[in-house]
Amino acid sequence: MAVDPMKQTVKIGRRGTIVLPVSVRRSYGLEEGATALIEERDDGILIRPAAVLPIEVYTAARKAAFVLSGAMNADDYAVACDEVRRMGLDPEKIPHSKPSDT
């Protein structure tokens, strides 16, 4: 009986650790500390690399810049400036793009 080259046997160690063979780690770019996603399926367990992206936390000033830069015309810009002032910020001190008709 031929062995499937895509299947390898591994042992489960203490605390449920599984050591992936070096060939598998290299194939999928998995290094120590990498994150993987484990999914339970009807036919077994799927382990695959996972991408972890940083979450940007917006400051009040960054949110104000979005509000101001999103204005499409002078009227929108006036409303945006009022909104930024309600946020307790000075629109003139926030780096942003103004509409061309202001």
C-alpha positions in Angstrom: 0.0 0.0 0.0 1.5 3.4 -1.0 1.7 6.2 1.5 0.1 9.5 0.4 2.9 12.1 0.3 0.5 14.8 1.5 -0.3 12.8 4.7 2.1 12.5 7.6 1.7 11.1 11.0 2.4 13.2 14.0 2.2 12.6 17.8 0.2 14.7 20.2 2.4 15.9 23.0 1.9 17.4 26.5 -0.9 19.9 26.7 -2.1 18.9 23.2 0.9 20.2 21.3 1.4 19.0 17.7 4.8 19.3 16.1 4.4 20.0 12.4 7.0 18.4 10.2 9.6 20.9 8.8 8.5 20.2 5.2 4.9 21.3 6.1 6.1 24.4 8.0 8.2 25.5 5.1 5.5 24.8 2.5 3.1 27.2 4.4 5.6 29.7 5.7 4.9 28.8 9.3 7.6 29.9 11.8 7.7 29.8 15.5 5.1 32.1 16.9 3.0 32.0 13.7 -0.8 32.0 14.1 -2.9 29.2 12.7 -6.6 28.7 12.4 -8.1 25.4 13.6 -11.4 24.3 12.2 -13.4 21.3 13.3 -15.0 19.5 10.4 -17.2 16.4 10.0 -14.2 14.5 8.6 -11.5 15.8 10.9 -9.6 18.9 11.9 -8.3 21.5 9.4 -5.2 23.5 10.4 -4.2 26.4 8.2 -2.2 29.6 8.4 -4.0 32.6 9.6 -3.3 36.3 8.8 -3.5 38.5 11.8 -3.8 42.2 11.0 -3.4 45.0 13.5 -6.5 46.9 14.4 -6.2 50.7 14.1 -7.7 52.5 17.0 -8.8 56.0 15.8 -8.1 59.0 18.0 -10.7 61.8 18.2 -8.4 63.9 16.0 -8.2 61.1 13.4 -12.0 60.7 13.4 -12.3 64.5 13.0 -9.9 64.4 10.0 -12.2 61.7 8.4 -15.2 63.9 9.0 -13.6 67.0 7.5 -11.9 65.3 4.5 -15.2 63.7 3.6 -16.9 67.0 2.9 -17.8 67.3 -0.8 -18.6 71.0 -1.0 -18.6 74.2 1.1 -22.0 73.4 2.7 -20.8 69.9 3.6 -17.6 71.4 5.0 -19.5 73.8 7.2 -21.5 70.9 8.6 -18.3 68.9 9.1 -16.7 71.8 11.0 -19.7 72.1 13.3 -19.5 68.3 14.0 -15.8 68.5 14.8 -16.4 71.5 17.2 -19.1 69.3 18.9 -16.3 66.7 19.4 -14.4 69.4 21.3 -11.8 70.0 18.6 -10.8 73.0 16.5 -11.2 72.1 12.8 -8.3 74.5 11.9 -5.9 72.4 14.0 -6.8 69.1 12.3 -4.8 68.2 9.2 -7.3 67.4 6.5 -8.2 68.1 2.9 -10.8 70.8 2.2 -13.2 70.8 -0.7 -12.0 72.9 -3.7 -15.0 75.3 -3.4 -14.2 76.5 0.2 
